Amino acid sequence: MRAEETSSAGAERILKLLFGIAVAAGFLLPIVWLVAASLRPGSEIFTSLDPLSIGSFIPPRPTLANFGSALGGAFRTGLINSIVVAACTVVVGLLVCAAAAFALSAMQWRGREVVFAIIVFSFLVPEEVVAVPLSAIFARAGLQNTYIALIMPFVGSGIVIFLLRQFFLAIPRSLIEAAQVDGAGWLRIFLEIFLPLSLPALIAAGVILFNGQWQAYLWPLLVTTRQDMFLAPITLALMVGERTTDYGQIFAASTILSLIPAVILLGFQRFFTDSVAMSSVKE
């Protein structure tokens, strides 16, 4: 009976593994085709799909010419702008959101729950509802075509504040009381206790801020009119011409835009898990 149960459990595990591989392949195939298309001449991208075969996903004569062409034009400027804006958003956004989450979790003050409810409500409101009137405010303030206009709306993320607040609430209150007995003020408690213990949450929050800024399209489109201030998603959209379109260049630019956040996420994955294992605190 035990042998039959073991055999049945083994077959079930194999089926789950095969199912997982099939699901993963379904998600990966479009990405593989995107990368393969970026390594083909533009004239061969869509002809390789008829008929669909293994050659559709493995280019017989791969070339990097599309990447050179994409990085040699306006897309390079947009990519640099996106990197600068995303990096600044992560740094400033983490400071702002962590400070707000600390005030909403560790400090006791009147109206705290009301402010937190407003913050929770803020990330439930679609971006399209506030983008147009907010862009008009920035225009009146003379902030169009500036990095401030591109960065400022993304530094105060409601969902990041919510994430950090929930993590801060798990930090034992006894640590705050012990620090206060030693004469530490709120700033020292925030910098020396909460931030070091919250490294996993800060990494996750940074990834959220980066992805939100990296894939932003509507807001940068509203507050930038000069080509030298366009972000990469906008320059990618402008690659589609009225009469002719270099799809090889478009696929190469799309591959670059997709790989950068993927590399960042994979690079922080091990650090994230190690931080979770090392940052457990018990009351």
VEXVORO-383397 format. One record per residue (C-alpha): residue in three letters; x, y, z; residue number from 1. Coordinates in steps of 0.02 Angstrom, whole numbers, plus 50000, padded with zeros to 5 digits. Example, Ala and Ser with C-alpha at 12.3 -4.5 7.8 and 13.67 -1.06 7.14 Angstrom:
<rs>
<r><code>ala</code><east>50615</east><north>49775</north><up>50390</up><pos>1</pos></r>
<r><code>ser</code><east>50684</east><north>49947</north><up>50357</up><pos>2</pos></r>
</rs>
This chain:
<rs>
<r><code>met</code><east>50000</east><north>50000</north><up>50000</up><pos>1</pos></r>
<r><code>arg</code><east>50144</east><north>50117</north><up>50043</up><pos>2</pos></r>
<r><code>ala</code><east>50229</east><north>50077</north><up>49879</up><pos>3</pos></r>
<r><code>glu</code><east>50070</east><north>50123</north><up>49784</up><pos>4</pos></r>
<r><code>glu</code><east>50052</east><north>50286</north><up>49883</up><pos>5</pos></r>
<r><code>thr</code><east>50235</east><north>50329</north><up>49848</up><pos>6</pos></r>
<r><code>ser</code><east>50213</east><north>50292</north><up>49663</up><pos>7</pos></r>
<r><code>ser</code><east>50054</east><north>50396</north><up>49657</up><pos>8</pos></r>
<r><code>ala</code><east>50139</east><north>50542</north><up>49746</up><pos>9</pos></r>
<r><code>gly</code><east>50286</east><north>50531</north><up>49625</up><pos>10</pos></r>
<r><code>ala</code><east>50171</east><north>50534</north><up>49474</up><pos>11</pos></r>
<r><code>glu</code><east>50078</east><north>50683</north><up>49547</up><pos>12</pos></r>
<r><code>arg</code><east>50240</east><north>50778</north><up>49571</up><pos>13</pos></r>
<r><code>ile</code><east>50291</east><north>50742</north><up>49391</up><pos>14</pos></r>
<r><code>leu</code><east>50123</east><north>50803</north><up>49327</up><pos>15</pos></r>
<r><code>lys</code><east>50139</east><north>50963</north><up>49429</up><pos>16</pos></r>
<r><code>leu</code><east>50315</east><north>50988</north><up>49363</up><pos>17</pos></r>
<r><code>leu</code><east>50260</east><north>50964</north><up>49183</up><pos>18</pos></r>
<r><code>phe</code><east>50114</east><north>51081</north><up>49209</up><pos>19</pos></r>
<r><code>gly</code><east>50230</east><north>51212</north><up>49284</up><pos>20</pos></r>
<r><code>ile</code><east>50350</east><north>51195</north><up>49138</up><pos>21</pos></r>
<r><code>ala</code><east>50207</east><north>51216</north><up>49014</up><pos>22</pos></r>
<r><code>val</code><east>50144</east><north>51373</north><up>49103</up><pos>23</pos></r>
<r><code>ala</code><east>50320</east><north>51445</north><up>49112</up><pos>24</pos></r>
<r><code>ala</code><east>50348</east><north>51408</north><up>48927</up><pos>25</pos></r>
<r><code>gly</code><east>50185</east><north>51497</north><up>48885</up><pos>26</pos></r>
<r><code>phe</code><east>50247</east><north>51654</north><up>48973</up><pos>27</pos></r>
<r><code>leu</code><east>50425</east><north>51642</north><up>48906</up><pos>28</pos></r>
<r><code>leu</code><east>50389</east><north>51607</north><up>48722</up><pos>29</pos></r>
<r><code>pro</code><east>50335</east><north>51786</north><up>48681</up><pos>30</pos></r>
<r><code>ile</code><east>50491</east><north>51852</north><up>48769</up><pos>31</pos></r>
<r><code>val</code><east>50601</east><north>51730</north><up>48675</up><pos>32</pos></r>
<r><code>trp</code><east>50522</east><north>51782</north><up>48511</up><pos>33</pos></r>
<r><code>leu</code><east>50547</east><north>51966</north><up>48556</up><pos>34</pos></r>
<r><code>val</code><east>50733</east><north>51938</north><up>48585</up><pos>35</pos></r>
<r><code>ala</code><east>50748</east><north>51830</north><up>48429</up><pos>36</pos></r>
<r><code>ala</code><east>50659</east><north>51962</north><up>48324</up><pos>37</pos></r>
<r><code>ser</code><east>50778</east><north>52096</north><up>48388</up><pos>38</pos></r>
<r><code>leu</code><east>50923</east><north>51991</north><up>48320</up><pos>39</pos></r>
<r><code>arg</code><east>50849</east><north>51977</north><up>48144</up><pos>40</pos></r>
<r><code>pro</code><east>50849</east><north>52101</north><up>48001</up><pos>41</pos></r>
<r><code>gly</code><east>50686</east><north>52198</north><up>47999</up><pos>42</pos></r>
<r><code>ser</code><east>50629</east><north>52117</north><up>47836</up><pos>43</pos></r>
<r><code>glu</code><east>50640</east><north>51941</north><up>47911</up><pos>44</pos></r>
<r><code>ile</code><east>50546</east><north>51968</north><up>48075</up><pos>45</pos></r>
<r><code>phe</code><east>50370</east><north>51926</north><up>48017</up><pos>46</pos></r>
<r><code>thr</code><east>50417</east><north>51811</north><up>47874</up><pos>47</pos></r>
<r><code>ser</code><east>50495</east><north>51693</north><up>48002</up><pos>48</pos></r>
<r><code>leu</code><east>50322</east><north>51661</north><up>48074</up><pos>49</pos></r>
<r><code>asp</code><east>50257</east><north>51577</north><up>47917</up><pos>50</pos></r>
<r><code>pro</code><east>50266</east><north>51433</north><up>47949</up><pos>51</pos></r>
<r><code>leu</code><east>50292</east><north>51435</north><up>48137</up><pos>52</pos></r>
<r><code>ser</code><east>50442</east><north>51326</north><up>48182</up><pos>53</pos></r>
<r><code>ile</code><east>50593</east><north>51318</north><up>48295</up><pos>54</pos></r>
<r><code>gly</code><east>50676</east><north>51440</north><up>48176</up><pos>55</pos></r>
<r><code>ser</code><east>50547</east><north>51570</north><up>48226</up><pos>56</pos></r>
<r><code>phe</code><east>50628</east><north>51576</north><up>48398</up><pos>57</pos></r>
<r><code>ile</code><east>50811</east><north>51547</north><up>48350</up><pos>58</pos></r>
<r><code>pro</code><east>50876</east><north>51667</north><up>48216</up><pos>59</pos></r>
<r><code>pro</code><east>50992</east><north>51576</north><up>48094</up><pos>60</pos></r>
<r><code>arg</code><east>51102</east><north>51730</north><up>48067</up><pos>61</pos></r>
<r><code>pro</code><east>51089</east><north>51838</north><up>48224</up><pos>62</pos></r>
<r><code>thr</code><east>51147</east><north>52018</north><up>48210</up><pos>63</pos></r>
<r><code>leu</code><east>51167</east><north>52162</north><up>48333</up><pos>64</pos></r>
<r><code>ala</code><east>51138</east><north>52293</north><up>48199</up><pos>65</pos></r>
<r><code>asn</code><east>50964</east><north>52331</north><up>48266</up><pos>66</pos></r>
<r><code>phe</code><east>51034</east><north>52372</north><up>48438</up><pos>67</pos></r>
<r><code>gly</code><east>51166</east><north>52486</north><up>48365</up><pos>68</pos></r>
<r><code>ser</code><east>51034</east><north>52574</north><up>48262</up><pos>69</pos></r>
<r><code>ala</code><east>50917</east><north>52594</north><up>48412</up><pos>70</pos></r>
<r><code>leu</code><east>51052</east><north>52659</north><up>48528</up><pos>71</pos></r>
<r><code>gly</code><east>51118</east><north>52777</north><up>48396</up><pos>72</pos></r>
<r><code>gly</code><east>50961</east><north>52883</north><up>48385</up><pos>73</pos></r>
<r><code>ala</code><east>50838</east><north>52973</north><up>48497</up><pos>74</pos></r>
<r><code>phe</code><east>50806</east><north>52814</north><up>48595</up><pos>75</pos></r>
<r><code>arg</code><east>50978</east><north>52828</north><up>48677</up><pos>76</pos></r>
<r><code>thr</code><east>50932</east><north>52999</north><up>48748</up><pos>77</pos></r>
<r><code>gly</code><east>50765</east><north>52932</north><up>48807</up><pos>78</pos></r>
<r><code>leu</code><east>50850</east><north>52782</north><up>48888</up><pos>79</pos></r>
<r><code>ile</code><east>50973</east><north>52894</north><up>48982</up><pos>80</pos></r>
<r><code>asn</code><east>50829</east><north>53004</north><up>49040</up><pos>81</pos></r>
<r><code>ser</code><east>50731</east><north>52852</north><up>49099</up><pos>82</pos></r>
<r><code>ile</code><east>50880</east><north>52785</north><up>49198</up><pos>83</pos></r>
<r><code>val</code><east>50913</east><north>52954</north><up>49281</up><pos>84</pos></r>
<r><code>val</code><east>50729</east><north>52984</north><up>49321</up><pos>85</pos></r>
<r><code>ala</code><east>50700</east><north>52807</north><up>49386</up><pos>86</pos></r>
<r><code>ala</code><east>50857</east><north>52810</north><up>49495</up><pos>87</pos></r>
<r><code>cys</code><east>50811</east><north>52979</north><up>49571</up><pos>88</pos></r>
<r><code>thr</code><east>50632</east><north>52919</north><up>49598</up><pos>89</pos></r>
<r><code>val</code><east>50692</east><north>52767</north><up>49694</up><pos>90</pos></r>
<r><code>val</code><east>50811</east><north>52865</north><up>49806</up><pos>91</pos></r>
<r><code>val</code><east>50695</east><north>53010</north><up>49845</up><pos>92</pos></r>
<r><code>gly</code><east>50540</east><north>52900</north><up>49848</up><pos>93</pos></r>
<r><code>leu</code><east>50613</east><north>52781</north><up>49976</up><pos>94</pos></r>
<r><code>leu</code><east>50658</east><north>52925</north><up>50091</up><pos>95</pos></r>
<r><code>val</code><east>50487</east><north>53005</north><up>50076</up><pos>96</pos></r>
<r><code>cys</code><east>50385</east><north>52844</north><up>50088</up><pos>97</pos></r>
<r><code>ala</code><east>50490</east><north>52770</north><up>50229</up><pos>98</pos></r>
<r><code>ala</code><east>50474</east><north>52930</north><up>50331</up><pos>99</pos></r>
<r><code>ala</code><east>50286</east><north>52934</north><up>50302</up><pos>100</pos></r>
<r><code>ala</code><east>50267</east><north>52750</north><up>50346</up><pos>101</pos></r>
<r><code>phe</code><east>50370</east><north>52776</north><up>50504</up><pos>102</pos></r>
<r><code>ala</code><east>50260</east><north>52920</north><up>50558</up><pos>103</pos></r>
<r><code>leu</code><east>50104</east><north>52816</north><up>50525</up><pos>104</pos></r>
<r><code>ser</code><east>50165</east><north>52663</north><up>50619</up><pos>105</pos></r>
<r><code>ala</code><east>50286</east><north>52708</north><up>50760</up><pos>106</pos></r>
<r><code>met</code><east>50228</east><north>52882</north><up>50811</up><pos>107</pos></r>
<r><code>gln</code><east>50065</east><north>52915</north><up>50901</up><pos>108</pos></r>
<r><code>trp</code><east>49972</east><north>53072</north><up>50847</up><pos>109</pos></r>
<r><code>arg</code><east>49794</east><north>53129</north><up>50823</up><pos>110</pos></r>
<r><code>gly</code><east>49719</east><north>53095</north><up>50652</up><pos>111</pos></r>
<r><code>arg</code><east>49845</east><north>52961</north><up>50605</up><pos>112</pos></r>
<r><code>glu</code><east>49715</east><north>52835</north><up>50550</up><pos>113</pos></r>
<r><code>val</code><east>49624</east><north>52966</north><up>50445</up><pos>114</pos></r>
<r><code>val</code><east>49784</east><north>53012</north><up>50353</up><pos>115</pos></r>
<r><code>phe</code><east>49822</east><north>52828</north><up>50324</up><pos>116</pos></r>
<r><code>ala</code><east>49647</east><north>52801</north><up>50254</up><pos>117</pos></r>
<r><code>ile</code><east>49673</east><north>52946</north><up>50133</up><pos>118</pos></r>
<r><code>ile</code><east>49840</east><north>52870</north><up>50077</up><pos>119</pos></r>
<r><code>val</code><east>49759</east><north>52701</north><up>50049</up><pos>120</pos></r>
<r><code>phe</code><east>49622</east><north>52784</north><up>49948</up><pos>121</pos></r>
<r><code>ser</code><east>49752</east><north>52878</north><up>49844</up><pos>122</pos></r>
<r><code>phe</code><east>49825</east><north>52723</north><up>49762</up><pos>123</pos></r>
<r><code>leu</code><east>49649</east><north>52661</north><up>49720</up><pos>124</pos></r>
<r><code>val</code><east>49620</east><north>52814</north><up>49610</up><pos>125</pos></r>
<r><code>pro</code><east>49670</east><north>52782</north><up>49427</up><pos>126</pos></r>
<r><code>glu</code><east>49815</east><north>52887</north><up>49362</up><pos>127</pos></r>
<r><code>glu</code><east>49712</east><north>52949</north><up>49215</up><pos>128</pos></r>
<r><code>val</code><east>49590</east><north>53037</north><up>49333</up><pos>129</pos></r>
<r><code>val</code><east>49721</east><north>53156</north><up>49405</up><pos>130</pos></r>
<r><code>ala</code><east>49854</east><north>53161</north><up>49269</up><pos>131</pos></r>
<r><code>val</code><east>49777</east><north>53296</north><up>49159</up><pos>132</pos></r>
<r><code>pro</code><east>49731</east><north>53422</north><up>49297</up><pos>133</pos></r>
<r><code>leu</code><east>49896</east><north>53389</north><up>49385</up><pos>134</pos></r>
<r><code>ser</code><east>49993</east><north>53420</north><up>49224</up><pos>135</pos></r>
<r><code>ala</code><east>49903</east><north>53587</north><up>49207</up><pos>136</pos></r>
<r><code>ile</code><east>49962</east><north>53635</north><up>49382</up><pos>137</pos></r>
<r><code>phe</code><east>50141</east><north>53590</north><up>49337</up><pos>138</pos></r>
<r><code>ala</code><east>50127</east><north>53690</north><up>49176</up><pos>139</pos></r>
<r><code>arg</code><east>50068</east><north>53845</north><up>49270</up><pos>140</pos></r>
<r><code>ala</code><east>50214</east><north>53824</north><up>49390</up><pos>141</pos></r>
<r><code>gly</code><east>50336</east><north>53822</north><up>49243</up><pos>142</pos></r>
<r><code>leu</code><east>50394</east><north>53644</north><up>49278</up><pos>143</pos></r>
<r><code>gln</code><east>50362</east><north>53569</north><up>49106</up><pos>144</pos></r>
<r><code>asn</code><east>50513</east><north>53486</north><up>49025</up><pos>145</pos></r>
<r><code>thr</code><east>50603</east><north>53468</north><up>49192</up><pos>146</pos></r>
<r><code>tyr</code><east>50662</east><north>53318</north><up>49290</up><pos>147</pos></r>
<r><code>ile</code><east>50564</east><north>53383</north><up>49440</up><pos>148</pos></r>
<r><code>ala</code><east>50401</east><north>53363</north><up>49344</up><pos>149</pos></r>
<r><code>leu</code><east>50448</east><north>53186</north><up>49292</up><pos>150</pos></r>
<r><code>ile</code><east>50503</east><north>53131</north><up>49466</up><pos>151</pos></r>
<r><code>met</code><east>50392</east><north>53220</north><up>49593</up><pos>152</pos></r>
<r><code>pro</code><east>50224</east><north>53132</north><up>49563</up><pos>153</pos></r>
<r><code>phe</code><east>50304</east><north>52960</north><up>49586</up><pos>154</pos></r>
<r><code>val</code><east>50400</east><north>52987</north><up>49749</up><pos>155</pos></r>
<r><code>gly</code><east>50244</east><north>52984</north><up>49858</up><pos>156</pos></r>
<r><code>ser</code><east>50176</east><north>52813</north><up>49815</up><pos>157</pos></r>
<r><code>gly</code><east>50027</east><north>52761</north><up>49920</up><pos>158</pos></r>
<r><code>ile</code><east>50055</east><north>52575</north><up>49893</up><pos>159</pos></r>
<r><code>val</code><east>50238</east><north>52590</north><up>49946</up><pos>160</pos></r>
<r><code>ile</code><east>50189</east><north>52685</north><up>50104</up><pos>161</pos></r>
<r><code>phe</code><east>50061</east><north>52550</north><up>50141</up><pos>162</pos></r>
<r><code>leu</code><east>50191</east><north>52412</north><up>50114</up><pos>163</pos></r>
<r><code>leu</code><east>50322</east><north>52494</north><up>50226</up><pos>164</pos></r>
<r><code>arg</code><east>50195</east><north>52538</north><up>50361</up><pos>165</pos></r>
<r><code>gln</code><east>50140</east><north>52357</north><up>50374</up><pos>166</pos></r>
<r><code>phe</code><east>50321</east><north>52302</north><up>50390</up><pos>167</pos></r>
<r><code>phe</code><east>50359</east><north>52437</north><up>50520</up><pos>168</pos></r>
<r><code>leu</code><east>50210</east><north>52382</north><up>50625</up><pos>169</pos></r>
<r><code>ala</code><east>50293</east><north>52211</north><up>50645</up><pos>170</pos></r>
<r><code>ile</code><east>50447</east><north>52287</north><up>50727</up><pos>171</pos></r>
<r><code>pro</code><east>50433</east><north>52261</north><up>50916</up><pos>172</pos></r>
<r><code>arg</code><east>50379</east><north>52414</north><up>51014</up><pos>173</pos></r>
<r><code>ser</code><east>50506</east><north>52366</north><up>51149</up><pos>174</pos></r>
<r><code>leu</code><east>50647</east><north>52421</north><up>51033</up><pos>175</pos></r>
<r><code>ile</code><east>50574</east><north>52596</north><up>51023</up><pos>176</pos></r>
<r><code>glu</code><east>50551</east><north>52605</north><up>51211</up><pos>177</pos></r>
<r><code>ala</code><east>50729</east><north>52544</north><up>51243</up><pos>178</pos></r>
<r><code>ala</code><east>50799</east><north>52673</north><up>51122</up><pos>179</pos></r>
<r><code>gln</code><east>50698</east><north>52812</north><up>51205</up><pos>180</pos></r>
<r><code>val</code><east>50764</east><north>52759</north><up>51375</up><pos>181</pos></r>
<r><code>asp</code><east>50940</east><north>52781</north><up>51304</up><pos>182</pos></r>
<r><code>gly</code><east>50894</east><north>52957</north><up>51250</up><pos>183</pos></r>
<r><code>ala</code><east>50868</east><north>52924</north><up>51064</up><pos>184</pos></r>
<r><code>gly</code><east>50753</east><north>53040</north><up>50969</up><pos>185</pos></r>
<r><code>trp</code><east>50631</east><north>52992</north><up>50831</up><pos>186</pos></r>
<r><code>leu</code><east>50758</east><north>53030</north><up>50693</up><pos>187</pos></r>
<r><code>arg</code><east>50888</east><north>52916</north><up>50771</up><pos>188</pos></r>
<r><code>ile</code><east>50760</east><north>52778</north><up>50799</up><pos>189</pos></r>
<r><code>phe</code><east>50708</east><north>52792</north><up>50617</up><pos>190</pos></r>
<r><code>leu</code><east>50885</east><north>52790</north><up>50547</up><pos>191</pos></r>
<r><code>glu</code><east>50968</east><north>52665</north><up>50664</up><pos>192</pos></r>
<r><code>ile</code><east>50828</east><north>52543</north><up>50704</up><pos>193</pos></r>
<r><code>phe</code><east>50687</east><north>52545</north><up>50578</up><pos>194</pos></r>
<r><code>leu</code><east>50786</east><north>52565</north><up>50416</up><pos>195</pos></r>
<r><code>pro</code><east>50916</east><north>52428</north><up>50451</up><pos>196</pos></r>
<r><code>leu</code><east>50782</east><north>52306</north><up>50506</up><pos>197</pos></r>
<r><code>ser</code><east>50673</east><north>52346</north><up>50355</up><pos>198</pos></r>
<r><code>leu</code><east>50799</east><north>52310</north><up>50218</up><pos>199</pos></r>
<r><code>pro</code><east>50691</east><north>52176</north><up>50131</up><pos>200</pos></r>
<r><code>ala</code><east>50540</east><north>52291</north><up>50129</up><pos>201</pos></r>
<r><code>leu</code><east>50646</east><north>52437</north><up>50066</up><pos>202</pos></r>
<r><code>ile</code><east>50711</east><north>52330</north><up>49924</up><pos>203</pos></r>
<r><code>ala</code><east>50536</east><north>52277</north><up>49876</up><pos>204</pos></r>
<r><code>ala</code><east>50477</east><north>52458</north><up>49887</up><pos>205</pos></r>
<r><code>gly</code><east>50622</east><north>52514</north><up>49778</up><pos>206</pos></r>
<r><code>val</code><east>50577</east><north>52387</north><up>49646</up><pos>207</pos></r>
<r><code>ile</code><east>50396</east><north>52448</north><up>49648</up><pos>208</pos></r>
<r><code>leu</code><east>50451</east><north>52629</north><up>49629</up><pos>209</pos></r>
<r><code>phe</code><east>50572</east><north>52585</north><up>49490</up><pos>210</pos></r>
<r><code>asn</code><east>50446</east><north>52484</north><up>49390</up><pos>211</pos></r>
<r><code>gly</code><east>50312</east><north>52616</north><up>49411</up><pos>212</pos></r>
<r><code>gln</code><east>50427</east><north>52751</north><up>49344</up><pos>213</pos></r>
<r><code>trp</code><east>50509</east><north>52642</north><up>49211</up><pos>214</pos></r>
<r><code>gln</code><east>50347</east><north>52597</north><up>49124</up><pos>215</pos></r>
<r><code>ala</code><east>50264</east><north>52767</north><up>49145</up><pos>216</pos></r>
<r><code>tyr</code><east>50197</east><north>52836</north><up>48981</up><pos>217</pos></r>
<r><code>leu</code><east>50047</east><north>52950</north><up>49006</up><pos>218</pos></r>
<r><code>trp</code><east>50125</east><north>53068</north><up>49134</up><pos>219</pos></r>
<r><code>pro</code><east>50291</east><north>53095</north><up>49041</up><pos>220</pos></r>
<r><code>leu</code><east>50191</east><north>53123</north><up>48883</up><pos>221</pos></r>
<r><code>leu</code><east>50091</east><north>53262</north><up>48968</up><pos>222</pos></r>
<r><code>val</code><east>50237</east><north>53356</north><up>49048</up><pos>223</pos></r>
<r><code>thr</code><east>50370</east><north>53344</north><up>48913</up><pos>224</pos></r>
<r><code>thr</code><east>50367</east><north>53426</north><up>48743</up><pos>225</pos></r>
<r><code>arg</code><east>50552</east><north>53432</north><up>48701</up><pos>226</pos></r>
<r><code>gln</code><east>50634</east><north>53282</north><up>48620</up><pos>227</pos></r>
<r><code>asp</code><east>50785</east><north>53292</north><up>48734</up><pos>228</pos></r>
<r><code>met</code><east>50670</east><north>53267</north><up>48886</up><pos>229</pos></r>
<r><code>phe</code><east>50571</east><north>53119</north><up>48819</up><pos>230</pos></r>
<r><code>leu</code><east>50583</east><north>52956</north><up>48915</up><pos>231</pos></r>
<r><code>ala</code><east>50621</east><north>52790</north><up>48831</up><pos>232</pos></r>
<r><code>pro</code><east>50439</east><north>52729</north><up>48814</up><pos>233</pos></r>
<r><code>ile</code><east>50394</east><north>52888</north><up>48720</up><pos>234</pos></r>
<r><code>thr</code><east>50544</east><north>52879</north><up>48604</up><pos>235</pos></r>
<r><code>leu</code><east>50499</east><north>52697</north><up>48572</up><pos>236</pos></r>
<r><code>ala</code><east>50323</east><north>52747</north><up>48520</up><pos>237</pos></r>
<r><code>leu</code><east>50394</east><north>52881</north><up>48405</up><pos>238</pos></r>
<r><code>met</code><east>50494</east><north>52750</north><up>48310</up><pos>239</pos></r>
<r><code>val</code><east>50335</east><north>52699</north><up>48218</up><pos>240</pos></r>
<r><code>gly</code><east>50339</east><north>52801</north><up>48059</up><pos>241</pos></r>
<r><code>glu</code><east>50193</east><north>52860</north><up>47953</up><pos>242</pos></r>
<r><code>arg</code><east>50248</east><north>52766</north><up>47797</up><pos>243</pos></r>
<r><code>thr</code><east>50394</east><north>52653</north><up>47843</up><pos>244</pos></r>
<r><code>thr</code><east>50438</east><north>52572</north><up>48008</up><pos>245</pos></r>
<r><code>asp</code><east>50601</east><north>52486</north><up>48055</up><pos>246</pos></r>
<r><code>tyr</code><east>50531</east><north>52342</north><up>48158</up><pos>247</pos></r>
<r><code>gly</code><east>50704</east><north>52274</north><up>48194</up><pos>248</pos></r>
<r><code>gln</code><east>50749</east><north>52436</north><up>48281</up><pos>249</pos></r>
<r><code>ile</code><east>50583</east><north>52437</north><up>48375</up><pos>250</pos></r>
<r><code>phe</code><east>50606</east><north>52258</north><up>48436</up><pos>251</pos></r>
<r><code>ala</code><east>50785</east><north>52296</north><up>48490</up><pos>252</pos></r>
<r><code>ala</code><east>50727</east><north>52447</north><up>48590</up><pos>253</pos></r>
<r><code>ser</code><east>50585</east><north>52345</north><up>48666</up><pos>254</pos></r>
<r><code>thr</code><east>50710</east><north>52211</north><up>48717</up><pos>255</pos></r>
<r><code>ile</code><east>50819</east><north>52338</north><up>48804</up><pos>256</pos></r>
<r><code>leu</code><east>50671</east><north>52412</north><up>48896</up><pos>257</pos></r>
<r><code>ser</code><east>50616</east><north>52238</north><up>48952</up><pos>258</pos></r>
<r><code>leu</code><east>50787</east><north>52170</north><up>49002</up><pos>259</pos></r>
<r><code>ile</code><east>50841</east><north>52314</north><up>49115</up><pos>260</pos></r>
<r><code>pro</code><east>50704</east><north>52290</north><up>49248</up><pos>261</pos></r>
<r><code>ala</code><east>50721</east><north>52100</north><up>49230</up><pos>262</pos></r>
<r><code>val</code><east>50908</east><north>52109</north><up>49266</up><pos>263</pos></r>
<r><code>ile</code><east>50879</east><north>52224</north><up>49415</up><pos>264</pos></r>
<r><code>leu</code><east>50747</east><north>52108</north><up>49486</up><pos>265</pos></r>
<r><code>leu</code><east>50857</east><north>51954</north><up>49465</up><pos>266</pos></r>
<r><code>gly</code><east>51006</east><north>52046</north><up>49537</up><pos>267</pos></r>
<r><code>phe</code><east>50912</east><north>52090</north><up>49697</up><pos>268</pos></r>
<r><code>gln</code><east>50826</east><north>51921</north><up>49715</up><pos>269</pos></r>
<r><code>arg</code><east>50964</east><north>51835</north><up>49815</up><pos>270</pos></r>
<r><code>phe</code><east>50997</east><north>51991</north><up>49917</up><pos>271</pos></r>
<r><code>phe</code><east>50811</east><north>52002</north><up>49954</up><pos>272</pos></r>
<r><code>thr</code><east>50797</east><north>51822</north><up>50018</up><pos>273</pos></r>
<r><code>asp</code><east>50958</east><north>51840</north><up>50120</up><pos>274</pos></r>
<r><code>ser</code><east>50891</east><north>51999</north><up>50198</up><pos>275</pos></r>
<r><code>val</code><east>50728</east><north>51914</north><up>50246</up><pos>276</pos></r>
<r><code>ala</code><east>50824</east><north>51773</north><up>50331</up><pos>277</pos></r>
<r><code>met</code><east>50939</east><north>51892</north><up>50426</up><pos>278</pos></r>
<r><code>ser</code><east>50814</east><north>52024</north><up>50479</up><pos>279</pos></r>
<r><code>ser</code><east>50692</east><north>51924</north><up>50584</up><pos>280</pos></r>
<r><code>val</code><east>50657</east><north>52008</north><up>50750</up><pos>281</pos></r>
<r><code>lys</code><east>50564</east><north>51929</north><up>50894</up><pos>282</pos></r>
<r><code>glu</code><east>50482</east><north>52016</north><up>51041</up><pos>283</pos></r>
</rs>
